[in-house]
Amino acid sequence: MRLNEVNYSDAKPFQGYGPGFFRIGGNVVHGALLAHAGGVDAWGGFEDTATLLALKGEIDVIFIGTGAEIAHLPANFREVFDEAGIGVEPMSSPAACRSYNVLLSEGRRIAAALIPV
């Protein structure tokens, strides 16, 4: 079997998470965050659509990590992104971290907006 090292270019992959925090790109970030190829930003949760919409044109889909368990997205939150033409995929935050890393390694245009576990 041959193993290849994954190259994330300048983007930062998730390395871990725990109660109230994420470890991404060697740094620990407390609270909700938005990770994308350009860096890591604070995210204000479902009421903060402007931070996510600022990525329009740079991404195709946003993984929405809803915490320890998957939860439905608020209807008005989903509508904002439907109108903007940005796909949103709700999942648990641990699953969103893993999915983000895989697609990031493939060079995909993605972001992850995550609520801590």
Summary of the structure (lengths in Angstrom):
residues: 117
radius of gyration: 13.6
end to end distance: 35.0
largest distance: 47.8
contacts: 331
relative contact order: 0.25
helix: 26%
strand: 32%
